[in-house]
Amino acid sequence: MSSTNRTSRRDFLRQTAAATGGIFAPNLLLGQQGGVKKLNFAGVGAGGKGESDIGGAAQGANIVAFCDVDRDRLAKALTKYPGAKGFESYKEMFEAMGDQIDGVTVSTPDHAHYPAAMEAIKRGKHVCVQKPLVNRIWEANELHQAAKKKGVKTNMGNQGHTGEGIRLMKEWLNAGIVGNVKEIHVWTNRPIWPQGNEAKSKYTSGQVPANLNWSNWLAQCPEVPFTNGLHPFAWRGHLEYGAGAMGDMGCHLLDGPFWGCELGEAYKLEAEVDELTDASWPKSSYVLAHFKSPKFGEIKLHWYEGTRPDGKPRKPERPAELEATRDWEKIRGGFIIKGDEGTILNTDDYCGSPRVIPEAKFQAWMKDKKPEKSLERSLSPGNPQLELVKAIEQDKICGSNFDYSVPLTRLCLLGNLAILNPGKSIEWNAESQSTGNAHIDKHIKRAAVREGFEYSSGSI
């Protein structure tokens, strides 16, 4: 049967729902035996985060295929899902099984997110892509456009956005819990992998491990000899393949302030760094971003990451409102939102513990002014992959869909533009998606890609 006449599984499911006269819901997807017809999901990346992401989707969908460049990880995944098929290339997987796949999780190193997700979207597959969506601003914008053109459902793997804490905090901010927000401080103890001079010293050529398909690992990036110090984890510190600490943790830690304060697009950024090299992200960084929030007006956001060469962590000063019993040194990551009537402190990575400080003020406010729950709750708290499955089934929208997660990712990557140009004022034009400075703008789009990876959403 020709591809023009073949009815895809996705089209069949939609037609089934339409024929029953209802929405695209699980109880309407009936198989031949009268039971519920589950969606079929595939995973690009089967080990590490890919293992847990596929596990999340598996709570509501059939897992029918994996691809992974690490043969050991691929074999392990196939023992867990013996009915699935394994591949070393996502292109091979889609060619062999494209008409059997409804949705895809993308859980690879950052540099490989864009080509894998774009290939899935191009084929009309729903996607859940790990954070950050990509490590180049141009790629984020291209994925956003492509997903809108194809009409697929999307999500990013920042699990905090599915949680209760971030919704409660936004409802509090909407109710004026701290008044008018003017300043935000966000910090992390990352990197916990080599960056700076230590990382560069580890990037040496070597023999490709027997279990690794190095060419496929490079994905869209130019062919280079195998590089030690990257697979399977420390690639995060490499300028080409990772997005550093702000890319890794920004989509988690910035999520609450970004959404709750409706920050929009930063218009100016500057940074200071320790040990930025030509191959790796720095050992530590500080970024100052300026916003004109439609909700609160002018806001300054301070980002702190890593440990200085003297061993001291980069982090904000202890808030004056924090109770004396709290050990500030043990709080390794979180955020502070300072308003003209109060301060919010969150002390975990996923906006799971927001509180007004001091606690007595928070308890009094909650007793007298606690707002009603006004925001829609997640379809799957704590599980963005299952949230995508349910959104497809119920024809709903995920909380961190690309309309939201592309701007959030872009904020992290704008921070990285500043980190790559310390001491300079980065003036960002949201309309043109550029700074107007060729030296800075060269980092917006990948300098070179391998043959076969040139497509963009313009061809979708």
C-alpha positions as MATLAB code, in Angstrom:
seq = 'MSSTNRTSRRDFLRQTAAATGGIFAPNLLLGQQGGVKKLNFAGVGAGGKGESDIGGAAQGANIVAFCDVDRDRLAKALTKYPGAKGFESYKEMFEAMGDQIDGVTVSTPDHAHYPAAMEAIKRGKHVCVQKPLVNRIWEANELHQAAKKKGVKTNMGNQGHTGEGIRLMKEWLNAGIVGNVKEIHVWTNRPIWPQGNEAKSKYTSGQVPANLNWSNWLAQCPEVPFTNGLHPFAWRGHLEYGAGAMGDMGCHLLDGPFWGCELGEAYKLEAEVDELTDASWPKSSYVLAHFKSPKFGEIKLHWYEGTRPDGKPRKPERPAELEATRDWEKIRGGFIIKGDEGTILNTDDYCGSPRVIPEAKFQAWMKDKKPEKSLERSLSPGNPQLELVKAIEQDKICGSNFDYSVPLTRLCLLGNLAILNPGKSIEWNAESQSTGNAHIDKHIKRAAVREGFEYSSGSI';
ca = [
       0.000    0.000    0.000;
       1.409    3.424   -0.900;
       2.177    6.003    1.791;
      -0.512    8.298    0.391;
      -3.201    5.667    0.904;
      -1.969    4.221    4.180;
      -3.982    5.333    7.218;
      -1.608    6.046   10.076;
      -2.333    4.797   13.578;
      -2.687    8.407   14.735;
      -5.281    9.165   12.045;
      -7.127    5.933   12.872;
      -7.373    6.890   16.535;
      -8.722   10.319   15.660;
     -11.233    8.816   13.242;
     -12.337    6.325   15.896;
     -13.011    9.146   18.339;
     -14.877   11.183   15.730;
     -17.032    8.225   14.695;
     -18.198    7.731   18.266;
     -19.300   11.359   18.463;
     -17.118   12.285   21.426;
     -13.795   13.806   22.278;
     -10.535   11.981   21.743;
     -10.717   10.171   25.078;
      -9.388    6.800   26.299;
     -12.793    5.197   26.772;
     -13.596    5.888   23.120;
     -10.511    4.154   21.748;
     -11.838    0.618   21.543;
      -9.769   -2.228   20.164;
     -11.006   -5.306   18.346;
     -11.638   -7.127   21.624;
     -13.669   -4.261   23.080;
     -10.946   -3.098   25.441;
      -9.218    0.274   25.660;
      -6.888    0.907   22.744;
      -3.662    2.330   24.150;
      -1.394    4.759   22.376;
       1.982    3.525   21.161;
       5.103    5.392   22.315;
       8.757    5.167   21.330;
      11.827    6.467   23.109;
      14.796    8.284   21.605;
      17.285    7.569   24.350;
      16.731    4.405   26.376;
      19.157    4.758   29.293;
      19.672    7.292   32.044;
      16.901    9.884   31.899;
      15.519    8.065   28.883;
      14.796    5.034   31.051;
      12.695    7.014   33.514;
      10.995    9.021   30.757;
       9.888    5.891   28.931;
       8.785    4.502   32.283;
       6.603    7.570   32.733;
       4.949    7.134   29.346;
       4.566    3.395   29.962;
       2.099    4.120   32.782;
      -0.444    4.994   30.110;
       0.887    3.815   26.755;
       2.373    0.799   25.010;
       6.140    1.036   24.541;
       6.826   -0.284   21.055;
      10.320    0.930   20.155;
      13.583    2.403   21.440;
      16.682    3.800   19.911;
      19.935    4.439   21.717;
      23.520    4.931   20.576;
      24.742    2.892   23.580;
      24.170   -0.780   22.795;
      24.398   -1.808   26.450;
      21.670    0.626   27.446;
      19.562   -0.426   24.504;
      19.850   -4.104   25.447;
      18.863   -3.335   29.039;
      15.763   -1.453   27.892;
      14.711   -4.296   25.630;
      14.825   -6.764   28.523;
      12.396   -4.507   30.399;
      10.075   -4.115   27.399;
      10.510   -7.385   25.464;
       7.709   -6.509   23.051;
       9.535   -3.401   21.839;
      12.026   -3.201   18.984;
      15.465   -1.645   19.311;
      17.460    0.588   16.977;
      20.703    2.554   17.115;
      19.266    5.412   15.051;
      15.984    7.302   15.386;
      15.868    7.632   11.600;
      15.978    3.843   11.244;
      13.336    3.523   13.948;
      10.942    5.891   12.199;
      11.539    4.300    8.794;
      10.787    0.851   10.170;
       7.955    1.659   12.586;
       6.741    5.174   11.889;
       3.156    4.132   11.169;
       2.996    2.264   14.500;
       4.117    5.179   16.692;
       1.827    7.859   18.137;
       4.186    9.696   20.458;
       7.882    9.962   21.255;
      10.013   10.823   24.262;
      13.337   12.495   23.442;
      15.910   11.997   26.204;
      19.362   12.414   24.680;
      22.261   14.804   25.208;
      21.105   18.367   24.495;
      22.709   18.673   21.058;
      20.656   15.742   19.742;
      17.232   16.971   20.924;
      16.545   19.141   17.899;
      17.091   16.666   15.038;
      15.275   13.823   16.835;
      12.315   15.976   17.877;
      12.096   17.632   14.461;
      12.072   14.250   12.728;
       9.256   13.090   15.007;
       7.245   16.283   14.463;
       7.821   16.134   10.723;
       6.205   12.699   10.789;
       3.227   13.958   12.817;
       4.262   12.412   16.146;
       3.485   13.988   19.500;
       6.663   14.703   21.483;
       7.865   15.077   25.058;
      11.401   16.495   24.948;
      13.698   16.633   27.959;
      14.801   20.000   29.289;
      16.295   22.129   27.963;
      14.455   21.604   24.694;
      17.665   22.383   22.776;
      20.951   24.214   23.300;
      20.551   26.812   20.529;
      17.834   29.499   20.417;
      17.259   29.048   16.686;
      16.498   25.365   17.199;
      13.917   26.144   19.909;
      12.124   28.560   17.615;
      12.183   26.097   14.702;
      10.684   23.297   16.809;
       7.963   25.664   18.004;
       7.004   26.639   14.460;
       7.104   23.051   13.209;
       4.894   21.754   16.031;
       2.292   24.445   15.334;
       2.308   23.659   11.613;
       1.869   19.920   12.161;
      -0.676   20.319   14.964;
       1.055   17.826   17.274;
       0.863   17.934   21.042;
       4.051   18.808   22.863;
       5.556   18.836   26.335;
       8.926   19.434   27.968;
      10.301   17.230   30.718;
      10.404   19.831   33.491;
       8.357   17.879   36.006;
       7.939   20.777   38.428;
       5.512   22.406   36.012;
       3.119   19.492   36.528;
       3.180   19.928   40.304;
       0.923   21.563   42.861;
       3.540   23.925   44.290;
       3.987   26.004   41.158;
       0.214   26.439   40.781;
      -0.285   27.428   44.389;
       2.506   29.998   44.140;
       1.088   31.539   40.970;
      -2.331   31.780   42.629;
      -0.711   33.490   45.637;
       1.133   35.948   43.392;
      -2.080   36.658   41.490;
      -3.738   37.395   44.842;
      -0.962   39.826   45.803;
       0.773   37.786   48.489;
       4.013   39.793   48.214;
       2.700   42.866   46.438;
       4.594   44.181   43.422;
       7.589   41.967   42.497;
      10.816   43.831   41.757;
      13.634   41.326   42.241;
      14.199   37.577   41.859;
      17.209   35.500   42.929;
      17.697   31.936   41.621;
      20.616   29.638   42.427;
      21.898   26.091   41.988;
      24.849   24.027   43.159;
      25.314   22.767   39.584;
      27.524   21.973   37.837;
      28.126   18.680   39.610;
      30.057   17.467   36.537;
      33.374   18.871   35.256;
      33.290   22.384   33.793;
      35.916   25.059   33.296;
      39.574   24.066   33.183;
      38.894   20.648   34.723;
      36.475   19.747   31.942;
      38.734   20.946   29.141;
      41.573   18.808   30.452;
      39.352   15.721   30.191;
      38.344   16.274   26.547;
      40.946   14.065   24.883;
      40.743   11.849   21.817;
      40.508    8.117   22.385;
      39.246    4.782   21.157;
      35.502    4.462   20.617;
      34.055    2.061   23.230;
      32.730   -1.175   21.747;
      29.217   -0.450   23.019;
      28.949    3.063   21.537;
      27.856    4.215   18.077;
      29.886    7.422   18.137;
      28.703    8.710   14.760;
      25.075    8.488   15.878;
      25.978   10.054   19.236;
      27.219   13.151   17.387;
      23.792   13.455   15.714;
      23.714   16.750   13.806;
      27.133   17.933   14.987;
      30.170   17.764   12.668;
      32.126   14.534   12.638;
      35.060   14.575   15.075;
      37.203   11.815   16.616;
      35.816   10.131   19.721;
      36.214   12.436   22.714;
      36.760   11.141   26.223;
      34.962   12.877   29.059;
      31.540   13.161   27.389;
      29.469    9.961   27.349;
      27.309    9.154   29.203;
      26.900   12.200   31.514;
      29.594   14.890   31.483;
      28.637   16.155   28.007;
      26.575   18.764   29.903;
      29.738   20.797   30.461;
      30.783   20.889   26.784;
      29.941   24.015   24.772;
      28.891   22.091   21.670;
      26.921   19.249   23.209;
      25.552   20.565   26.511;
      24.031   23.760   27.858;
      25.922   24.055   31.119;
      24.345   24.516   34.522;
      21.853   27.163   33.385;
      20.629   24.874   30.610;
      20.443   21.867   32.899;
      18.713   23.451   35.890;
      17.261   26.696   34.564;
      14.157   25.056   33.129;
      13.488   23.714   36.630;
      14.498   26.554   38.928;
      13.398   29.443   36.696;
      10.061   27.790   35.940;
       8.238   29.070   39.023;
       9.416   32.702   38.818;
       9.042   32.776   35.021;
       5.436   31.574   35.099;
       4.340   33.114   38.383;
       5.719   36.582   37.614;
       4.844   36.431   33.901;
       8.341   37.602   33.017;
       8.117   37.391   29.245;
      11.319   38.020   27.260;
      14.466   39.453   28.840;
      15.626   42.612   27.072;
      19.101   42.955   28.587;
      21.550   40.560   30.238;
      25.084   40.606   31.597;
      27.298   38.007   33.252;
      30.476   37.322   35.170;
      32.153   33.909   35.120;
      35.018   31.817   36.466;
      37.046   29.596   34.102;
      35.178   29.869   30.815;
      37.175   27.973   28.175;
      36.871   27.520   24.418;
      35.543   23.987   24.979;
      33.579   24.040   28.228;
      31.064   26.067   30.162;
      32.571   27.898   33.162;
      33.166   26.578   36.644;
      30.742   29.156   38.047;
      28.658   32.057   36.745;
      26.435   34.946   37.734;
      23.848   36.350   35.293;
      21.706   39.460   35.678;
      18.646   39.602   33.408;
      16.311   42.573   33.014;
      12.584   42.215   32.251;
       9.600   44.464   31.680;
       6.888   42.184   33.031;
       3.335   42.969   31.882;
       2.251   42.024   35.420;
       4.780   43.792   37.639;
       6.808   46.094   35.424;
      10.592   46.313   35.686;
      12.114   43.198   37.313;
      15.739   42.178   37.834;
      16.480   38.440   37.893;
      19.776   37.214   39.362;
      21.049   33.734   38.465;
      23.881   32.071   40.425;
      25.545   28.747   39.589;
      28.460   26.656   40.709;
      31.374   27.119   43.078;
      34.028   29.800   42.848;
      37.704   28.824   42.623;
      38.006   29.741   46.328;
      35.482   26.992   47.138;
      32.612   29.314   48.010;
      29.275   28.666   46.278;
      27.699   31.385   44.189;
      24.359   32.155   45.831;
      22.383   35.168   47.092;
      22.751   36.665   50.563;
      20.695   35.114   53.317;
      17.233   36.752   53.289;
      16.709   39.007   56.301;
      13.228   37.523   56.766;
      14.458   33.921   57.129;
      14.025   32.440   60.595;
      17.238   32.075   62.605;
      16.597   28.334   62.952;
      17.027   27.761   59.200;
      20.536   26.738   58.059;
      21.117   28.871   54.958;
      24.333   27.058   54.020;
      22.506   23.747   53.585;
      20.048   25.170   51.041;
      21.863   24.339   47.798;
      19.303   25.544   45.288;
      16.060   27.464   45.050;
      14.692   30.925   44.436;
      13.668   34.113   46.224;
      10.922   36.393   44.902;
      11.051   39.799   46.584;
       8.013   42.063   46.494;
       7.283   45.403   48.100;
       5.024   43.655   50.645;
       6.809   40.350   51.284;
       9.213   37.637   50.151;
       8.695   34.108   48.782;
      11.392   31.491   49.374;
      11.473   28.114   47.605;
      14.216   25.678   48.601;
      13.988   22.797   46.130;
      14.629   22.443   42.397;
      11.017   21.949   41.269;
       9.029   24.722   42.985;
       7.752   22.141   45.436;
       8.229   24.170   48.629;
       7.260   27.832   48.095;
       6.613   29.787   51.314;
       6.331   33.392   52.338;
       8.968   34.207   54.949;
       8.862   34.631   57.849;
       6.581   31.631   58.401;
       4.369   33.504   60.845;
       3.472   36.044   58.174;
       2.709   33.246   55.717;
       0.403   31.455   58.136;
      -1.448   34.670   58.949;
      -1.908   35.477   55.254;
      -3.140   31.961   54.484;
      -5.635   32.161   57.343;
      -7.113   35.499   56.312;
      -6.558   35.744   52.531;
      -5.971   32.243   51.183;
      -7.117   32.366   47.537;
      -9.336   29.806   45.833;
      -7.709   27.376   43.445;
      -8.218   29.027   40.070;
      -5.651   27.336   37.814;
      -6.215   24.069   35.990;
      -4.275   21.223   37.572;
      -1.981   18.867   35.670;
      -3.333   15.718   34.062;
      -0.437   13.851   35.682;
       1.359   15.517   38.618;
       5.081   14.771   38.605;
       5.038   12.966   35.267;
       5.266   15.117   32.096;
       5.531   12.041   29.859;
       2.258   10.584   31.145;
       0.788   14.080   30.984;
       1.442   14.026   27.228;
      -0.181   10.604   26.879;
      -3.292   11.837   28.670;
      -3.347   15.098   26.725;
      -3.414   13.146   23.464;
      -6.179   10.879   24.737;
      -8.309   13.721   26.105;
      -7.421   16.323   23.444;
      -6.027   18.717   26.022;
      -2.869   20.810   26.286;
       0.157   20.001   28.452;
       1.295   22.627   30.921;
       4.826   22.852   29.509;
       3.774   22.670   25.863;
       6.039   24.461   23.398;
       4.036   27.709   23.615;
       5.332   27.876   27.193;
       8.524   25.817   27.250;
      10.160   27.438   24.206;
      10.201   30.908   25.874;
      11.369   29.304   29.140;
      14.176   27.457   27.338;
      15.039   30.644   25.466;
      15.561   32.448   28.790;
      18.125   29.805   29.810;
      19.890   30.081   26.461;
      19.887   33.887   26.633;
      21.639   33.480   29.964;
      24.178   31.324   28.175;
      24.686   34.056   25.554;
      25.656   36.358   28.408;
      27.880   33.680   29.980;
      29.714   33.278   26.671;
      30.275   37.051   26.582;
      31.125   38.010   30.184;
      31.418   41.671   30.997;
      29.294   42.726   28.023;
      25.758   44.079   28.029;
      23.603   41.818   25.846;
      20.742   43.778   24.280;
      18.084   41.295   23.140;
      15.527   42.130   20.450;
      12.546   39.809   20.957;
      11.049   40.661   17.576;
      14.137   39.843   15.505;
      15.384   37.174   17.948;
      18.866   38.631   17.824;
      21.213   41.073   19.541;
      22.394   42.788   16.381;
      25.980   41.937   17.364;
      27.436   39.367   14.945;
      29.987   38.131   17.491;
      27.229   37.356   19.991;
      24.598   36.223   17.490;
      26.863   33.494   16.119;
      25.867   31.440   19.171;
      22.128   31.633   18.402;
      22.352   28.992   15.682;
      24.714   26.025   15.402;
      27.741   26.996   13.341;
      27.705   23.817   11.260;
      25.673   20.627   10.951;
      26.357   17.314    9.287;
      24.936   16.401    5.918;
      21.385   15.148    6.244;
      20.467   17.429    9.160;
      19.834   20.667    7.268;
      16.035   20.688    7.336;
      14.113   23.354    9.190;
      10.444   23.914    9.935;
      10.180   25.902    6.741;
      10.123   22.608    4.851;
       7.462   21.022    7.081;
];
